[in-house]
Amino acid sequence: MIRPEQVWLAVEPIDGRWGVDQLTRRVIDHHAGSPADGRVYVFCNRARTRLKLLHWDGTGVWLAQRRLHQGRFVWPQAGAGAVELDAEQWRWLITGVDWQRLRASPQHWQL
């Protein structure tokens, strides 16, 4: 079972054809993580229309994909490494809503 408090976005875009082996290598090489650390690693294609989730559950690996029929996923800027999401941000991300605005500070008017 995927627990949203353990979701990490791998910010750099990937080739959508990649499978378990290539995504596992990306986690090890670029995120200094272990694919078996209990986290769910989420990858996005360059067009930001598809997500791939990689999750090792102790007995095997899950590879899932989500595709938007319209619009694009809101994704952090390249170069950010990996970004951890909380449960609320995760729910907004997978529906295609700008989850980064949930924590935005209110702007103050200055005269």
Biopython code that builds the backbone (N, CA, C, O; Angstrom):
import numpy as np
from Bio.PDB.StructureBuilder import StructureBuilder

atoms = [
    (1, "MET", "N", (0.838, -1.188, 0.000)),
    (1, "MET", "CA", (0.000, 0.000, 0.000)),
    (1, "MET", "C", (0.879, 1.246, 0.000)),
    (1, "MET", "O", (1.852, 1.322, 0.751)),
    (2, "ILE", "N", (0.547, 2.206, -0.825)),
    (2, "ILE", "CA", (1.313, 3.444, -0.910)),
    (2, "ILE", "C", (0.828, 4.411, 0.151)),
    (2, "ILE", "O", (-0.354, 4.753, 0.210)),
    (3, "ARG", "N", (1.765, 4.850, 0.994)),
    (3, "ARG", "CA", (1.454, 5.841, 2.013)),
    (3, "ARG", "C", (1.973, 7.186, 1.503)),
    (3, "ARG", "O", (3.181, 7.354, 1.335)),
    (4, "PRO", "N", (1.081, 8.140, 1.256)),
    (4, "PRO", "CA", (1.500, 9.400, 0.644)),
    (4, "PRO", "C", (2.571, 10.158, 1.411)),
    (4, "PRO", "O", (3.285, 10.961, 0.810)),
    (5, "GLU", "N", (2.713, 9.939, 2.707)),
    (5, "GLU", "CA", (3.741, 10.670, 3.449)),
    (5, "GLU", "C", (5.146, 10.217, 3.078)),
    (5, "GLU", "O", (6.126, 10.789, 3.556)),
    (6, "GLN", "N", (5.258, 9.206, 2.240)),
    (6, "GLN", "CA", (6.563, 8.709, 1.826)),
    (6, "GLN", "C", (6.762, 8.854, 0.321)),
    (6, "GLN", "O", (7.445, 8.035, -0.295)),
    (7, "VAL", "N", (6.181, 9.873, -0.268)),
    (7, "VAL", "CA", (6.274, 10.080, -1.708)),
    (7, "VAL", "C", (7.380, 11.085, -2.006)),
    (7, "VAL", "O", (7.411, 12.179, -1.441)),
    (8, "TRP", "N", (8.273, 10.706, -2.888)),
    (8, "TRP", "CA", (9.365, 11.574, -3.315)),
    (8, "TRP", "C", (9.285, 11.766, -4.820)),
    (8, "TRP", "O", (9.210, 10.792, -5.569)),
    (9, "LEU", "N", (9.302, 13.020, -5.268)),
    (9, "LEU", "CA", (9.316, 13.313, -6.693)),
    (9, "LEU", "C", (10.761, 13.372, -7.165)),
    (9, "LEU", "O", (11.569, 14.127, -6.625)),
    (10, "ALA", "N", (11.075, 12.581, -8.162)),
    (10, "ALA", "CA", (12.364, 12.670, -8.834)),
    (10, "ALA", "C", (12.189, 13.719, -9.922)),
    (10, "ALA", "O", (11.550, 13.451, -10.940)),
    (11, "VAL", "N", (12.738, 14.888, -9.728)),
    (11, "VAL", "CA", (12.368, 16.065, -10.500)),
    (11, "VAL", "C", (12.799, 16.006, -11.967)),
    (11, "VAL", "O", (12.054, 16.456, -12.838)),
    (12, "GLU", "N", (13.967, 15.471, -12.255)),
    (12, "GLU", "CA", (14.437, 15.436, -13.639)),
    (12, "GLU", "C", (13.534, 14.539, -14.476)),
    (12, "GLU", "O", (13.194, 13.441, -14.037)),
    (13, "PRO", "N", (13.137, 14.979, -15.673)),
    (13, "PRO", "CA", (12.243, 14.160, -16.511)),
    (13, "PRO", "C", (12.919, 12.876, -16.972)),
    (13, "PRO", "O", (14.141, 12.801, -17.097)),
    (14, "ILE", "N", (12.097, 11.880, -17.218)),
    (14, "ILE", "CA", (12.595, 10.580, -17.675)),
    (14, "ILE", "C", (11.978, 10.224, -19.021)),
    (14, "ILE", "O", (10.998, 10.827, -19.459)),
    (15, "ASP", "N", (12.568, 9.244, -19.652)),
    (15, "ASP", "CA", (12.005, 8.667, -20.872)),
    (15, "ASP", "C", (10.832, 7.795, -20.437)),
    (15, "ASP", "O", (11.005, 6.895, -19.614)),
    (16, "GLY", "N", (9.655, 8.046, -20.971)),
    (16, "GLY", "CA", (8.453, 7.323, -20.573)),
    (16, "GLY", "C", (8.499, 5.828, -20.834)),
    (16, "GLY", "O", (7.671, 5.083, -20.309)),
    (17, "ARG", "N", (9.450, 5.380, -21.636)),
    (17, "ARG", "CA", (9.571, 3.949, -21.928)),
    (17, "ARG", "C", (10.360, 3.195, -20.863)),
    (17, "ARG", "O", (10.413, 1.965, -20.883)),
    (18, "TRP", "N", (10.975, 3.930, -19.931)),
    (18, "TRP", "CA", (11.787, 3.282, -18.915)),
    (18, "TRP", "C", (10.959, 2.356, -18.045)),
    (18, "TRP", "O", (9.791, 2.618, -17.758)),
    (19, "GLY", "N", (11.591, 1.264, -17.632)),
    (19, "GLY", "CA", (10.955, 0.291, -16.763)),
    (19, "GLY", "C", (11.608, 0.267, -15.393)),
    (19, "GLY", "O", (12.289, 1.215, -15.001)),
    (20, "VAL", "N", (11.399, -0.807, -14.680)),
    (20, "VAL", "CA", (11.879, -0.951, -13.304)),
    (20, "VAL", "C", (13.391, -0.784, -13.208)),
    (20, "VAL", "O", (13.878, -0.066, -12.334)),
    (21, "ASP", "N", (14.133, -1.430, -14.086)),
    (21, "ASP", "CA", (15.600, -1.399, -13.984)),
    (21, "ASP", "C", (16.166, 0.010, -14.161)),
    (21, "ASP", "O", (17.014, 0.440, -13.379)),
    (22, "GLN", "N", (15.703, 0.728, -15.182)),
    (22, "GLN", "CA", (16.209, 2.081, -15.418)),
    (22, "GLN", "C", (15.800, 3.044, -14.302)),
    (22, "GLN", "O", (16.595, 3.889, -13.889)),
    (23, "LEU", "N", (14.573, 2.920, -13.817)),
    (23, "LEU", "CA", (14.118, 3.802, -12.748)),
    (23, "LEU", "C", (14.845, 3.508, -11.435)),
    (23, "LEU", "O", (15.168, 4.426, -10.681)),
    (24, "THR", "N", (15.100, 2.233, -11.166)),
    (24, "THR", "CA", (15.870, 1.862, -9.969)),
    (24, "THR", "C", (17.264, 2.444, -10.047)),
    (24, "THR", "O", (17.768, 2.974, -9.056)),
    (25, "ARG", "N", (17.898, 2.357, -11.202)),
    (25, "ARG", "CA", (19.244, 2.914, -11.392)),
    (25, "ARG", "C", (19.213, 4.423, -11.173)),
    (25, "ARG", "O", (20.149, 4.976, -10.597)),
    (26, "ARG", "N", (18.155, 5.101, -11.621)),
    (26, "ARG", "CA", (18.027, 6.545, -11.421)),
    (26, "ARG", "C", (17.946, 6.890, -9.937)),
    (26, "ARG", "O", (18.570, 7.851, -9.488)),
    (27, "VAL", "N", (17.180, 6.111, -9.173)),
    (27, "VAL", "CA", (17.069, 6.347, -7.724)),
    (27, "VAL", "C", (18.441, 6.205, -7.065)),
    (27, "VAL", "O", (18.828, 7.041, -6.248)),
    (28, "ILE", "N", (19.163, 5.167, -7.413)),
    (28, "ILE", "CA", (20.464, 4.913, -6.802)),
    (28, "ILE", "C", (21.479, 5.984, -7.198)),
    (28, "ILE", "O", (22.186, 6.515, -6.341)),
    (29, "ASP", "N", (21.555, 6.300, -8.480)),
    (29, "ASP", "CA", (22.586, 7.214, -8.983)),
    (29, "ASP", "C", (22.315, 8.679, -8.676)),
    (29, "ASP", "O", (23.247, 9.419, -8.359)),
    (30, "HIS", "N", (21.069, 9.115, -8.762)),
    (30, "HIS", "CA", (20.774, 10.544, -8.677)),
    (30, "HIS", "C", (20.143, 10.988, -7.365)),
    (30, "HIS", "O", (20.125, 12.182, -7.068)),
    (31, "HIS", "N", (19.633, 10.065, -6.584)),
    (31, "HIS", "CA", (18.930, 10.476, -5.374)),
    (31, "HIS", "C", (19.531, 9.873, -4.113)),
    (31, "HIS", "O", (18.978, 10.012, -3.022)),
    (32, "ALA", "N", (20.671, 9.201, -4.271)),
    (32, "ALA", "CA", (21.381, 8.606, -3.137)),
    (32, "ALA", "C", (20.438, 7.822, -2.238)),
    (32, "ALA", "O", (20.615, 7.764, -1.021)),
    (33, "GLY", "N", (19.453, 7.231, -2.851)),
    (33, "GLY", "CA", (18.490, 6.455, -2.093)),
    (33, "GLY", "C", (18.602, 4.989, -2.418)),
    (33, "GLY", "O", (19.297, 4.586, -3.351)),
    (34, "SER", "N", (17.916, 4.214, -1.646)),
    (34, "SER", "CA", (17.797, 2.796, -1.919)),
    (34, "SER", "C", (16.368, 2.568, -2.364)),
    (34, "SER", "O", (15.440, 3.008, -1.685)),
    (35, "PRO", "N", (16.164, 1.899, -3.474)),
    (35, "PRO", "CA", (14.790, 1.678, -3.910)),
    (35, "PRO", "C", (13.974, 0.882, -2.895)),
    (35, "PRO", "O", (12.744, 0.884, -2.954)),
    (36, "ALA", "N", (14.637, 0.208, -1.974)),
    (36, "ALA", "CA", (13.936, -0.601, -0.975)),
    (36, "ALA", "C", (13.797, 0.137, 0.358)),
    (36, "ALA", "O", (13.622, -0.506, 1.392)),
    (37, "ASP", "N", (13.872, 1.471, 0.358)),
    (37, "ASP", "CA", (13.815, 2.233, 1.611)),
    (37, "ASP", "C", (12.397, 2.537, 2.085)),
    (37, "ASP", "O", (12.218, 3.248, 3.074)),
    (38, "GLY", "N", (11.384, 2.008, 1.392)),
    (38, "GLY", "CA", (10.002, 2.201, 1.804)),
    (38, "GLY", "C", (9.324, 3.393, 1.169)),
    (38, "GLY", "O", (8.112, 3.560, 1.306)),
    (39, "ARG", "N", (10.082, 4.222, 0.479)),
    (39, "ARG", "CA", (9.498, 5.385, -0.176)),
    (39, "ARG", "C", (8.895, 5.000, -1.525)),
    (39, "ARG", "O", (9.219, 3.962, -2.102)),
    (40, "VAL", "N", (8.023, 5.855, -1.998)),
    (40, "VAL", "CA", (7.508, 5.749, -3.355)),
    (40, "VAL", "C", (8.206, 6.850, -4.152)),
    (40, "VAL", "O", (8.114, 8.031, -3.816)),
    (41, "TYR", "N", (8.895, 6.449, -5.199)),
    (41, "TYR", "CA", (9.572, 7.417, -6.059)),
    (41, "TYR", "C", (8.689, 7.670, -7.273)),
    (41, "TYR", "O", (8.235, 6.731, -7.927)),
    (42, "VAL", "N", (8.447, 8.948, -7.572)),
    (42, "VAL", "CA", (7.562, 9.319, -8.664)),
    (42, "VAL", "C", (8.377, 10.054, -9.726)),
    (42, "VAL", "O", (9.121, 10.988, -9.427)),
    (43, "PHE", "N", (8.222, 9.615, -10.955)),
    (43, "PHE", "CA", (8.937, 10.173, -12.097)),
    (43, "PHE", "C", (7.922, 10.730, -13.079)),
    (43, "PHE", "O", (6.779, 10.275, -13.124)),
    (44, "CYS", "N", (8.341, 11.716, -13.869)),
    (44, "CYS", "CA", (7.454, 12.341, -14.840)),
    (44, "CYS", "C", (8.155, 12.391, -16.192)),
    (44, "CYS", "O", (9.372, 12.557, -16.270)),
    (45, "ASN", "N", (7.369, 12.245, -17.256)),
    (45, "ASN", "CA", (7.955, 12.389, -18.585)),
    (45, "ASN", "C", (8.157, 13.874, -18.899)),
    (45, "ASN", "O", (7.639, 14.739, -18.193)),
    (46, "ARG", "N", (8.897, 14.157, -19.942)),
    (46, "ARG", "CA", (9.231, 15.533, -20.294)),
    (46, "ARG", "C", (7.980, 16.380, -20.588)),
    (46, "ARG", "O", (7.956, 17.571, -20.275)),
    (47, "ALA", "N", (6.955, 15.780, -21.178)),
    (47, "ALA", "CA", (5.719, 16.506, -21.498)),
    (47, "ALA", "C", (4.832, 16.725, -20.274)),
    (47, "ALA", "O", (3.852, 17.465, -20.344)),
    (48, "ARG", "N", (5.170, 16.088, -19.159)),
    (48, "ARG", "CA", (4.422, 16.178, -17.896)),
    (48, "ARG", "C", (2.982, 15.691, -18.035)),
    (48, "ARG", "O", (2.078, 16.232, -17.398)),
    (49, "THR", "N", (2.770, 14.674, -18.863)),
    (49, "THR", "CA", (1.440, 14.092, -19.026)),
    (49, "THR", "C", (1.340, 12.706, -18.405)),
    (49, "THR", "O", (0.244, 12.158, -18.285)),
    (50, "ARG", "N", (2.475, 12.136, -18.010)),
    (50, "ARG", "CA", (2.480, 10.795, -17.426)),
    (50, "ARG", "C", (3.401, 10.751, -16.208)),
    (50, "ARG", "O", (4.480, 11.342, -16.195)),
    (51, "LEU", "N", (2.938, 10.032, -15.191)),
    (51, "LEU", "CA", (3.744, 9.769, -14.000)),
    (51, "LEU", "C", (4.030, 8.280, -13.944)),
    (51, "LEU", "O", (3.204, 7.466, -14.356)),
    (52, "LYS", "N", (5.200, 7.923, -13.433)),
    (52, "LYS", "CA", (5.517, 6.530, -13.122)),
    (52, "LYS", "C", (5.914, 6.470, -11.662)),
    (52, "LYS", "O", (6.698, 7.293, -11.189)),
    (53, "LEU", "N", (5.368, 5.487, -10.943)),
    (53, "LEU", "CA", (5.640, 5.306, -9.523)),
    (53, "LEU", "C", (6.412, 4.010, -9.336)),
    (53, "LEU", "O", (6.038, 2.971, -9.880)),
    (54, "LEU", "N", (7.482, 4.075, -8.571)),
    (54, "LEU", "CA", (8.305, 2.918, -8.272)),
    (54, "LEU", "C", (8.259, 2.696, -6.765)),
    (54, "LEU", "O", (8.581, 3.595, -5.988)),
    (55, "HIS", "N", (7.858, 1.495, -6.357)),
    (55, "HIS", "CA", (7.737, 1.204, -4.923)),
    (55, "HIS", "C", (8.143, -0.241, -4.650)),
    (55, "HIS", "O", (7.545, -1.174, -5.185)),
    (56, "TRP", "N", (9.149, -0.415, -3.824)),
    (56, "TRP", "CA", (9.572, -1.738, -3.375)),
    (56, "TRP", "C", (8.859, -2.010, -2.060)),
    (56, "TRP", "O", (8.977, -1.216, -1.127)),
    (57, "ASP", "N", (8.119, -3.116, -1.963)),
    (57, "ASP", "CA", (7.328, -3.382, -0.760)),
    (57, "ASP", "C", (7.907, -4.472, 0.136)),
    (57, "ASP", "O", (7.231, -4.925, 1.060)),
    (58, "GLY", "N", (9.116, -4.893, -0.110)),
    (58, "GLY", "CA", (9.744, -5.914, 0.727)),
    (58, "GLY", "C", (9.772, -7.279, 0.068)),
    (58, "GLY", "O", (10.662, -8.081, 0.352)),
    (59, "THR", "N", (8.831, -7.556, -0.793)),
    (59, "THR", "CA", (8.825, -8.844, -1.488)),
    (59, "THR", "C", (8.937, -8.680, -2.998)),
    (59, "THR", "O", (9.181, -9.654, -3.711)),
    (60, "GLY", "N", (8.766, -7.480, -3.481)),
    (60, "GLY", "CA", (8.840, -7.222, -4.915)),
    (60, "GLY", "C", (8.727, -5.745, -5.177)),
    (60, "GLY", "O", (8.735, -4.931, -4.254)),
    (61, "VAL", "N", (8.623, -5.411, -6.426)),
    (61, "VAL", "CA", (8.563, -4.004, -6.819)),
    (61, "VAL", "C", (7.266, -3.745, -7.574)),
    (61, "VAL", "O", (6.811, -4.563, -8.372)),
    (62, "TRP", "N", (6.682, -2.572, -7.294)),
    (62, "TRP", "CA", (5.501, -2.098, -7.998)),
    (62, "TRP", "C", (5.938, -1.007, -8.960)),
    (62, "TRP", "O", (6.724, -0.130, -8.601)),
    (63, "LEU", "N", (5.430, -1.066, -10.177)),
    (63, "LEU", "CA", (5.618, 0.005, -11.142)),
    (63, "LEU", "C", (4.233, 0.373, -11.655)),
    (63, "LEU", "O", (3.570, -0.427, -12.315)),
    (64, "ALA", "N", (3.810, 1.575, -11.351)),
    (64, "ALA", "CA", (2.481, 2.031, -11.760)),
    (64, "ALA", "C", (2.628, 3.281, -12.614)),
    (64, "ALA", "O", (3.630, 3.993, -12.532)),
    (65, "GLN", "N", (1.632, 3.532, -13.419)),
    (65, "GLN", "CA", (1.651, 4.699, -14.287)),
    (65, "GLN", "C", (0.311, 5.425, -14.192)),
    (65, "GLN", "O", (-0.742, 4.799, -14.070)),
    (66, "ARG", "N", (0.369, 6.756, -14.250)),
    (66, "ARG", "CA", (-0.844, 7.573, -14.284)),
    (66, "ARG", "C", (-0.711, 8.532, -15.465)),
    (66, "ARG", "O", (0.346, 9.125, -15.682)),
    (67, "ARG", "N", (-1.784, 8.672, -16.212)),
    (67, "ARG", "CA", (-1.779, 9.547, -17.379)),
    (67, "ARG", "C", (-2.948, 10.514, -17.278)),
    (67, "ARG", "O", (-4.066, 10.122, -16.943)),
    (68, "LEU", "N", (-2.677, 11.782, -17.572)),
    (68, "LEU", "CA", (-3.749, 12.770, -17.661)),
    (68, "LEU", "C", (-4.269, 12.791, -19.087)),
    (68, "LEU", "O", (-3.489, 12.750, -20.038)),
    (69, "HIS", "N", (-5.564, 12.855, -19.236)),
    (69, "HIS", "CA", (-6.154, 12.952, -20.569)),
    (69, "HIS", "C", (-6.147, 14.388, -21.070)),
    (69, "HIS", "O", (-6.118, 14.623, -22.278)),
    (70, "GLN", "N", (-6.173, 15.346, -20.157)),
    (70, "GLN", "CA", (-6.092, 16.763, -20.503)),
    (70, "GLN", "C", (-5.173, 17.450, -19.524)),
    (70, "GLN", "O", (-5.116, 17.076, -18.353)),
    (71, "GLY", "N", (-4.458, 18.442, -19.987)),
    (71, "GLY", "CA", (-3.587, 19.219, -19.118)),
    (71, "GLY", "C", (-2.265, 18.522, -18.835)),
    (71, "GLY", "O", (-1.911, 17.532, -19.474)),
    (72, "ARG", "N", (-1.551, 19.064, -17.864)),
    (72, "ARG", "CA", (-0.230, 18.552, -17.489)),
    (72, "ARG", "C", (-0.113, 18.511, -15.971)),
    (72, "ARG", "O", (-0.793, 19.250, -15.259)),
    (73, "PHE", "N", (0.756, 17.638, -15.494)),
    (73, "PHE", "CA", (1.048, 17.611, -14.072)),
    (73, "PHE", "C", (1.907, 18.820, -13.726)),
    (73, "PHE", "O", (2.782, 19.206, -14.502)),
    (74, "VAL", "N", (1.661, 19.415, -12.568)),
    (74, "VAL", "CA", (2.489, 20.513, -12.087)),
    (74, "VAL", "C", (3.721, 19.884, -11.458)),
    (74, "VAL", "O", (3.611, 19.057, -10.552)),
    (75, "TRP", "N", (4.894, 20.276, -11.939)),
    (75, "TRP", "CA", (6.137, 19.617, -11.552)),
    (75, "TRP", "C", (7.156, 20.657, -11.120)),
    (75, "TRP", "O", (7.195, 21.746, -11.693)),
    (76, "PRO", "N", (7.988, 20.350, -10.120)),
    (76, "PRO", "CA", (9.018, 21.310, -9.680)),
    (76, "PRO", "C", (10.023, 21.595, -10.795)),
    (76, "PRO", "O", (10.125, 20.841, -11.764)),
    (77, "GLN", "N", (10.750, 22.675, -10.645)),
    (77, "GLN", "CA", (11.786, 23.051, -11.603)),
    (77, "GLN", "C", (12.916, 22.030, -11.609)),
    (77, "GLN", "O", (13.257, 21.470, -10.567)),
    (78, "ALA", "N", (13.487, 21.792, -12.767)),
    (78, "ALA", "CA", (14.631, 20.890, -12.889)),
    (78, "ALA", "C", (15.772, 21.412, -12.018)),
    (78, "ALA", "O", (15.921, 22.620, -11.839)),
    (79, "GLY", "N", (16.559, 20.514, -11.489)),
    (79, "GLY", "CA", (17.676, 20.881, -10.635)),
    (79, "GLY", "C", (17.343, 20.834, -9.156)),
    (79, "GLY", "O", (18.229, 21.030, -8.324)),
    (80, "ALA", "N", (16.102, 20.583, -8.810)),
    (80, "ALA", "CA", (15.696, 20.552, -7.398)),
    (80, "ALA", "C", (16.021, 19.219, -6.736)),
    (80, "ALA", "O", (15.797, 19.071, -5.535)),
    (81, "GLY", "N", (16.539, 18.247, -7.476)),
    (81, "GLY", "CA", (16.854, 16.942, -6.894)),
    (81, "GLY", "C", (15.598, 16.124, -6.704)),
    (81, "GLY", "O", (14.948, 15.741, -7.677)),
    (82, "ALA", "N", (15.251, 15.855, -5.458)),
    (82, "ALA", "CA", (14.028, 15.120, -5.134)),
    (82, "ALA", "C", (13.214, 15.969, -4.155)),
    (82, "ALA", "O", (13.781, 16.661, -3.310)),
    (83, "VAL", "N", (11.915, 15.916, -4.269)),
    (83, "VAL", "CA", (11.029, 16.704, -3.424)),
    (83, "VAL", "C", (10.085, 15.754, -2.712)),
    (83, "VAL", "O", (9.463, 14.897, -3.339)),
    (84, "GLU", "N", (9.980, 15.910, -1.388)),
    (84, "GLU", "CA", (9.062, 15.073, -0.620)),
    (84, "GLU", "C", (7.699, 15.758, -0.553)),
    (84, "GLU", "O", (7.610, 16.966, -0.334)),
    (85, "LEU", "N", (6.642, 14.973, -0.744)),
    (85, "LEU", "CA", (5.275, 15.499, -0.686)),
    (85, "LEU", "C", (4.548, 14.962, 0.534)),
    (85, "LEU", "O", (4.792, 13.836, 0.967)),
    (86, "ASP", "N", (3.653, 15.774, 1.087)),
    (86, "ASP", "CA", (2.767, 15.270, 2.129)),
    (86, "ASP", "C", (1.501, 14.725, 1.466)),
    (86, "ASP", "O", (1.343, 14.820, 0.249)),
    (87, "ALA", "N", (0.616, 14.165, 2.255)),
    (87, "ALA", "CA", (-0.576, 13.502, 1.715)),
    (87, "ALA", "C", (-1.459, 14.458, 0.918)),
    (87, "ALA", "O", (-1.970, 14.090, -0.140)),
    (88, "GLU", "N", (-1.642, 15.677, 1.411)),
    (88, "GLU", "CA", (-2.488, 16.642, 0.703)),
    (88, "GLU", "C", (-1.874, 17.039, -0.638)),
    (88, "GLU", "O", (-2.570, 17.088, -1.651)),
    (89, "GLN", "N", (-0.583, 17.319, -0.643)),
    (89, "GLN", "CA", (0.096, 17.674, -1.890)),
    (89, "GLN", "C", (0.012, 16.530, -2.908)),
    (89, "GLN", "O", (-0.185, 16.766, -4.100)),
    (90, "TRP", "N", (0.161, 15.306, -2.434)),
    (90, "TRP", "CA", (0.079, 14.138, -3.309)),
    (90, "TRP", "C", (-1.295, 14.050, -3.982)),
    (90, "TRP", "O", (-1.390, 13.820, -5.187)),
    (91, "ARG", "N", (-2.356, 14.236, -3.192)),
    (91, "ARG", "CA", (-3.714, 14.171, -3.761)),
    (91, "ARG", "C", (-3.917, 15.237, -4.838)),
    (91, "ARG", "O", (-4.529, 14.968, -5.871)),
    (92, "TRP", "N", (-3.403, 16.449, -4.598)),
    (92, "TRP", "CA", (-3.547, 17.507, -5.592)),
    (92, "TRP", "C", (-2.706, 17.204, -6.823)),
    (92, "TRP", "O", (-3.174, 17.395, -7.946)),
    (93, "LEU", "N", (-1.489, 16.743, -6.641)),
    (93, "LEU", "CA", (-0.615, 16.444, -7.775)),
    (93, "LEU", "C", (-1.258, 15.456, -8.735)),
    (93, "LEU", "O", (-1.284, 15.707, -9.940)),
    (94, "ILE", "N", (-1.774, 14.348, -8.240)),
    (94, "ILE", "CA", (-2.272, 13.306, -9.131)),
    (94, "ILE", "C", (-3.569, 13.694, -9.840)),
    (94, "ILE", "O", (-3.986, 13.019, -10.781)),
    (95, "THR", "N", (-4.209, 14.781, -9.391)),
    (95, "THR", "CA", (-5.386, 15.259, -10.106)),
    (95, "THR", "C", (-5.039, 16.358, -11.111)),
    (95, "THR", "O", (-5.906, 16.826, -11.849)),
    (96, "GLY", "N", (-3.756, 16.770, -11.137)),
    (96, "GLY", "CA", (-3.328, 17.785, -12.092)),
    (96, "GLY", "C", (-3.436, 19.205, -11.586)),
    (96, "GLY", "O", (-3.289, 20.148, -12.363)),
    (97, "VAL", "N", (-3.691, 19.381, -10.287)),
    (97, "VAL", "CA", (-3.836, 20.715, -9.692)),
    (97, "VAL", "C", (-2.469, 21.200, -9.197)),
    (97, "VAL", "O", (-1.613, 20.388, -8.847)),
    (98, "ASP", "N", (-2.267, 22.508, -9.167)),
    (98, "ASP", "CA", (-0.995, 23.091, -8.723)),
    (98, "ASP", "C", (-0.833, 22.928, -7.213)),
    (98, "ASP", "O", (-1.243, 23.791, -6.437)),
    (99, "TRP", "N", (-0.239, 21.826, -6.814)),
    (99, "TRP", "CA", (-0.035, 21.489, -5.403)),
    (99, "TRP", "C", (0.969, 22.417, -4.730)),
    (99, "TRP", "O", (0.961, 22.532, -3.504)),
    (100, "GLN", "N", (1.824, 23.077, -5.487)),
    (100, "GLN", "CA", (2.838, 23.963, -4.904)),
    (100, "GLN", "C", (2.214, 25.228, -4.327)),
    (100, "GLN", "O", (2.812, 25.873, -3.467)),
    (101, "ARG", "N", (1.030, 25.586, -4.784)),
    (101, "ARG", "CA", (0.358, 26.790, -4.289)),
    (101, "ARG", "C", (-0.297, 26.568, -2.926)),
    (101, "ARG", "O", (-0.700, 27.534, -2.277)),
    (102, "LEU", "N", (-0.409, 25.334, -2.485)),
    (102, "LEU", "CA", (-1.045, 25.061, -1.193)),
    (102, "LEU", "C", (-0.285, 25.692, -0.039)),
    (102, "LEU", "O", (-0.880, 26.028, 0.985)),
    (103, "ARG", "N", (1.010, 25.854, -0.191)),
    (103, "ARG", "CA", (1.856, 26.395, 0.877)),
    (103, "ARG", "C", (2.304, 27.832, 0.598)),
    (103, "ARG", "O", (3.149, 28.367, 1.316)),
    (104, "ALA", "N", (1.753, 28.442, -0.417)),
    (104, "ALA", "CA", (2.177, 29.793, -0.781)),
    (104, "ALA", "C", (1.792, 30.787, 0.310)),
    (104, "ALA", "O", (0.705, 30.715, 0.882)),
    (105, "SER", "N", (2.688, 31.696, 0.579)),
    (105, "SER", "CA", (2.412, 32.747, 1.553)),
    (105, "SER", "C", (1.494, 33.778, 0.941)),
    (105, "SER", "O", (1.611, 34.079, -0.247)),
    (106, "PRO", "N", (0.578, 34.328, 1.729)),
    (106, "PRO", "CA", (-0.263, 35.387, 1.178)),
    (106, "PRO", "C", (0.583, 36.614, 0.857)),
    (106, "PRO", "O", (1.513, 36.952, 1.589)),
    (107, "GLN", "N", (0.251, 37.261, -0.228)),
    (107, "GLN", "CA", (0.992, 38.468, -0.598)),
    (107, "GLN", "C", (0.419, 39.653, 0.152)),
    (107, "GLN", "O", (-0.795, 39.782, 0.311)),
    (108, "HIS", "N", (1.320, 40.522, 0.614)),
    (108, "HIS", "CA", (0.913, 41.722, 1.332)),
    (108, "HIS", "C", (1.059, 42.925, 0.410)),
    (108, "HIS", "O", (2.070, 43.090, -0.273)),
    (109, "TRP", "N", (0.051, 43.737, 0.408)),
    (109, "TRP", "CA", (0.093, 44.946, -0.414)),
    (109, "TRP", "C", (0.945, 45.986, 0.281)),
    (109, "TRP", "O", (0.866, 46.171, 1.496)),
    (110, "GLN", "N", (1.739, 46.643, -0.489)),
    (110, "GLN", "CA", (2.537, 47.737, 0.036)),
    (110, "GLN", "C", (2.177, 49.009, -0.703)),
    (110, "GLN", "O", (1.999, 49.005, -1.921)),
    (111, "LEU", "N", (2.074, 50.088, 0.038)),
    (111, "LEU", "CA", (1.768, 51.394, -0.592)),
    (111, "LEU", "C", (3.031, 52.172, -0.792)),
    (111, "LEU", "O", (2.992, 53.291, -1.304)),
]
sb = StructureBuilder()
sb.init_structure("model")
sb.init_model(0)
sb.init_chain("A")
sb.init_seg("    ")
for serial, (resi, resn, name, xyz) in enumerate(atoms, 1):
    if name == "N":
        sb.init_residue(resn, " ", resi, " ")
    sb.init_atom(name, np.array(xyz, "f"), 0.0, 1.0, " ", f" {name:<3s}", serial, name[0])
structure = sb.get_structure()
